[in-house]
Amino acid sequence: MKRPIVVIGHRMGKGQNTAKGIEDAGGTAIVVEGMAADMKLGDAMKEHNADFGISFCGSGGAGAITASNKYGYKAKHHLRTNEAGVTAINEGVEVLGFGFMDTESLGSDLAKAWIKRNDS
């Protein structure tokens, strides 16, 4: 089983809850430090050769759109539920933009979906 490398960028410098869920599900989480970390998501994904990235901000779009525009990652933004994120993972999306949803269950659900989709 390949462990996904997941970068998390949160507008308010958070993301630790989602990171814990990713780690508990068997993934490797990298939290971008500091305020406006969502805007650095694409750079950190490129640096760490991430399998996917998660952007958190009020609207759920800025960091995901920036990463997509700068590096060409397939993005889906303005997501509001774990299920929407799992659907995006199943569609091959590489950057997911959420509102402020820093929860362990989100990280776990996304990592498990990625592992299931890529386990061969």
N, C-alpha and C positions, 0 to 999 in steps of 0.2 A: 504494500500500500504506500503510495506516494503521499507525503505530508504536504498539504498546501502551505505556501508562504503567503501570508496576508498582511498587507499594510493598512493601517487605520489612521486617517487624518480627521481630527475633530476641531471644529471652529473655536471651541473654548478650551482646547488643550487636553481633552479627556479621551476616552476610548478604552480605559483599562477593564471595564466590565465586559465589553465585547471581546477583548483580547483573552480574558480568562475563559470565556466560552469556546473560543477557537482552540486554545491550548487543551482544554478538557476534551474536545472532540478529536484531538490528534493532529491539529495544525500547528504552525509556527506563526505567532503574531508579532508584528513590529508596529509599535505605536509611535507616530511622529510627535515629537515634543513641541509644546508651546502653543500660544494663541495663533489662530489662523492656520493651524496645521493642515486643514483640509485643502488649502491652496498649494501645499507642498506635496500632496499625495502622489501625483504623477512622477515627480522627480524621485521620491523615495521608492516607488514601485520599480522604476527603471534601475535605480542603484542596487536594489536587493533582488532583482529578477523575480518579482512577485508573481504569483499565480492569479491573484485578484486583489483589489483594493476596495476599501469602504470609506466613503466620505460622509461626515456628519456636519450639517449646518441647519439653520432654521428652515430654509426652503428645501434642502436636500439636493441642490443642484450645482452649486458653484464649484466645488472641488472636483466633482465627477466630470463636469463639462470641461474644466481646465485641463484635467489629465487626458481626456479624450482629444481635445483640440491640439495639445502639445505633442502627444506621443501616438495618437491614433488608436488608443484603447477603445474597445467596444464598451459603450457606457449606457446605463439606464439610471435615470435620476427621478427625484420627487417620489421616492418609495416611502411607504408608511407602515408596512407590515412585514413580519418574518416571511409570510407566504409569498409576498411579492418579490422578496429577495431570493428565495429559493427558486421561484420561476425564472428569474433573471439568470441565476447560476446555470440552471438547466438549459437556457437559451445560449449559453456561452458568453455571457456578459463578463467583462473583466473589471469594470469599475462600477460600483453600486453607490448611488447617492441617496442618503436617508435624511429625514429630519432628525431631531435629537432623540435617538433611540439607543443609547449606549447600554445594552442589556446583555447578560450572559447568554440568554436563550437565542438572541439574534446571532451572536458569534457561533454558537454551537450548531444552530440550524444551517447556517451558510457553509460552515466547514464540512459538516456531514453531507450536505448536498453536493459539494464540490468533490469530495472523496468518492461518493457513490457514482457520480457522473464520470470520473476519471479513473476508477478502479478497473483495471483490465488485466 
